[in-house]
Amino acid sequence: TEFDRQQQVSADVVERLREIGIYRSMVARTFGGDEQSPAEFCRVIEAISAANGSVGWVASFGAAAAYLAGLPEPTLRRIYANGPDIIFAGTMFPPQAARRVPGGLCVSGRWPFGSGSTGADLIGVGITIEGDETGGLPRVAVMPPHQVRIESNWDVIGLRGTGSHDLVVADVEVAEDWTFIRGAGSTVDSPVYRYPALALAAQVLAVVGLGVARGALDGVIALSAGRASITGAPRLAERPHVQSAIAQREAELRSARAFFYEATETVWAEVCAGHKPSVENVALLRLASTHAARTGAEVTRGVFSLTGTAAIYQGHSLATALADATVVAQHAFLGEGTIQNAGRALLGLPTPPGFP
């Protein structure tokens, strides 16, 4: 696709996402945002991803408003002074050492996986400061995009259009009130900002996998009703093993979605009631996210295998879906460690900083 060839979603598409309200979706109403619930936002990202995984991935960073909410409120009011449709992107790891200077902090370094930064209004990078008390959570320095060099080196098998290039910063001074600790909570009291931000970050990526799988499954169903095989075999839809496989993949995808949205609504209800979500329920959010991403990859792989040689060509929508869904499930937020840590939390054992 065009996005794959240019290694980023086209600027006009990013602007269209802005126009339809993706980046204001999870901004608090006090700043002019829509303050959607996490489930509402995730369903939108899932629907976009069914059409194109890279666009869904870039759109998912509308949830980054929950990260920015860790900035001091005066800084947030400056950010949203001209409206809530601000695109924030960046990358946190590995955090790079920053040094204190009279104006705040001097930031330098290189960070991989800067998804969506090519269309961002603000870019954040992970830093460490000597003596900084963050409880093991990363601190993020926020700066305008002209202070960041994007090195175009995103050459991967899936989600090729996300523009997840390296970010390079050289001796940029950042005022301390333009930094925040990711996962430490919001400076603004609003339900959308009381929802656990690190769990949300995993969720909005996981639903890309669910959406890609939905698109792949629908694509194979449409393909199955088409012409017969060149070998003379009956149409795919008439083959018993295809009928069984389609039903099984449908059940798997819908089950993973049900768990995902049930866990989401449970925590949202706790937040809206003014309660801090329980460790168990947030652990279930993380578990449901990883399970959704893995199920999305498995469903996509399963339906791809039904098509024989039809989908093996470069640029075929099912070949792209297979690569995209596989890459979603490889993300660190959705890895094996999240399953282990969810188990620890459910068993009442301590978990690492930031989990759940």
Secondary structure by P-SEA (a helix, b strand, c coil): ccccccccccaaaaaaaaaacccccccccccccccccaaaaaaaaaaaaaacaaaaaaacccccccccccccaaaaaaaaccccbbbbbbbcccbbbbbbccccbbbbbccccccccccccbbbbbbcccccccccbbbbbbbccccccccccccccccccccccbbbbcccccccccccccccccccccccccccaaaaaaaaaaaaaaaaaaaaaaaaaaaaaccccccccccccccaaaaaaaaaaaaaaaaaaaaaaaaaaaaaaaaaacccccaaaaaaaaaaaaaaaaaaaaaaaaaaaaacccccccccaaaaaaaaaaaaaacccccaaaaaaaaaaaaccccccccc
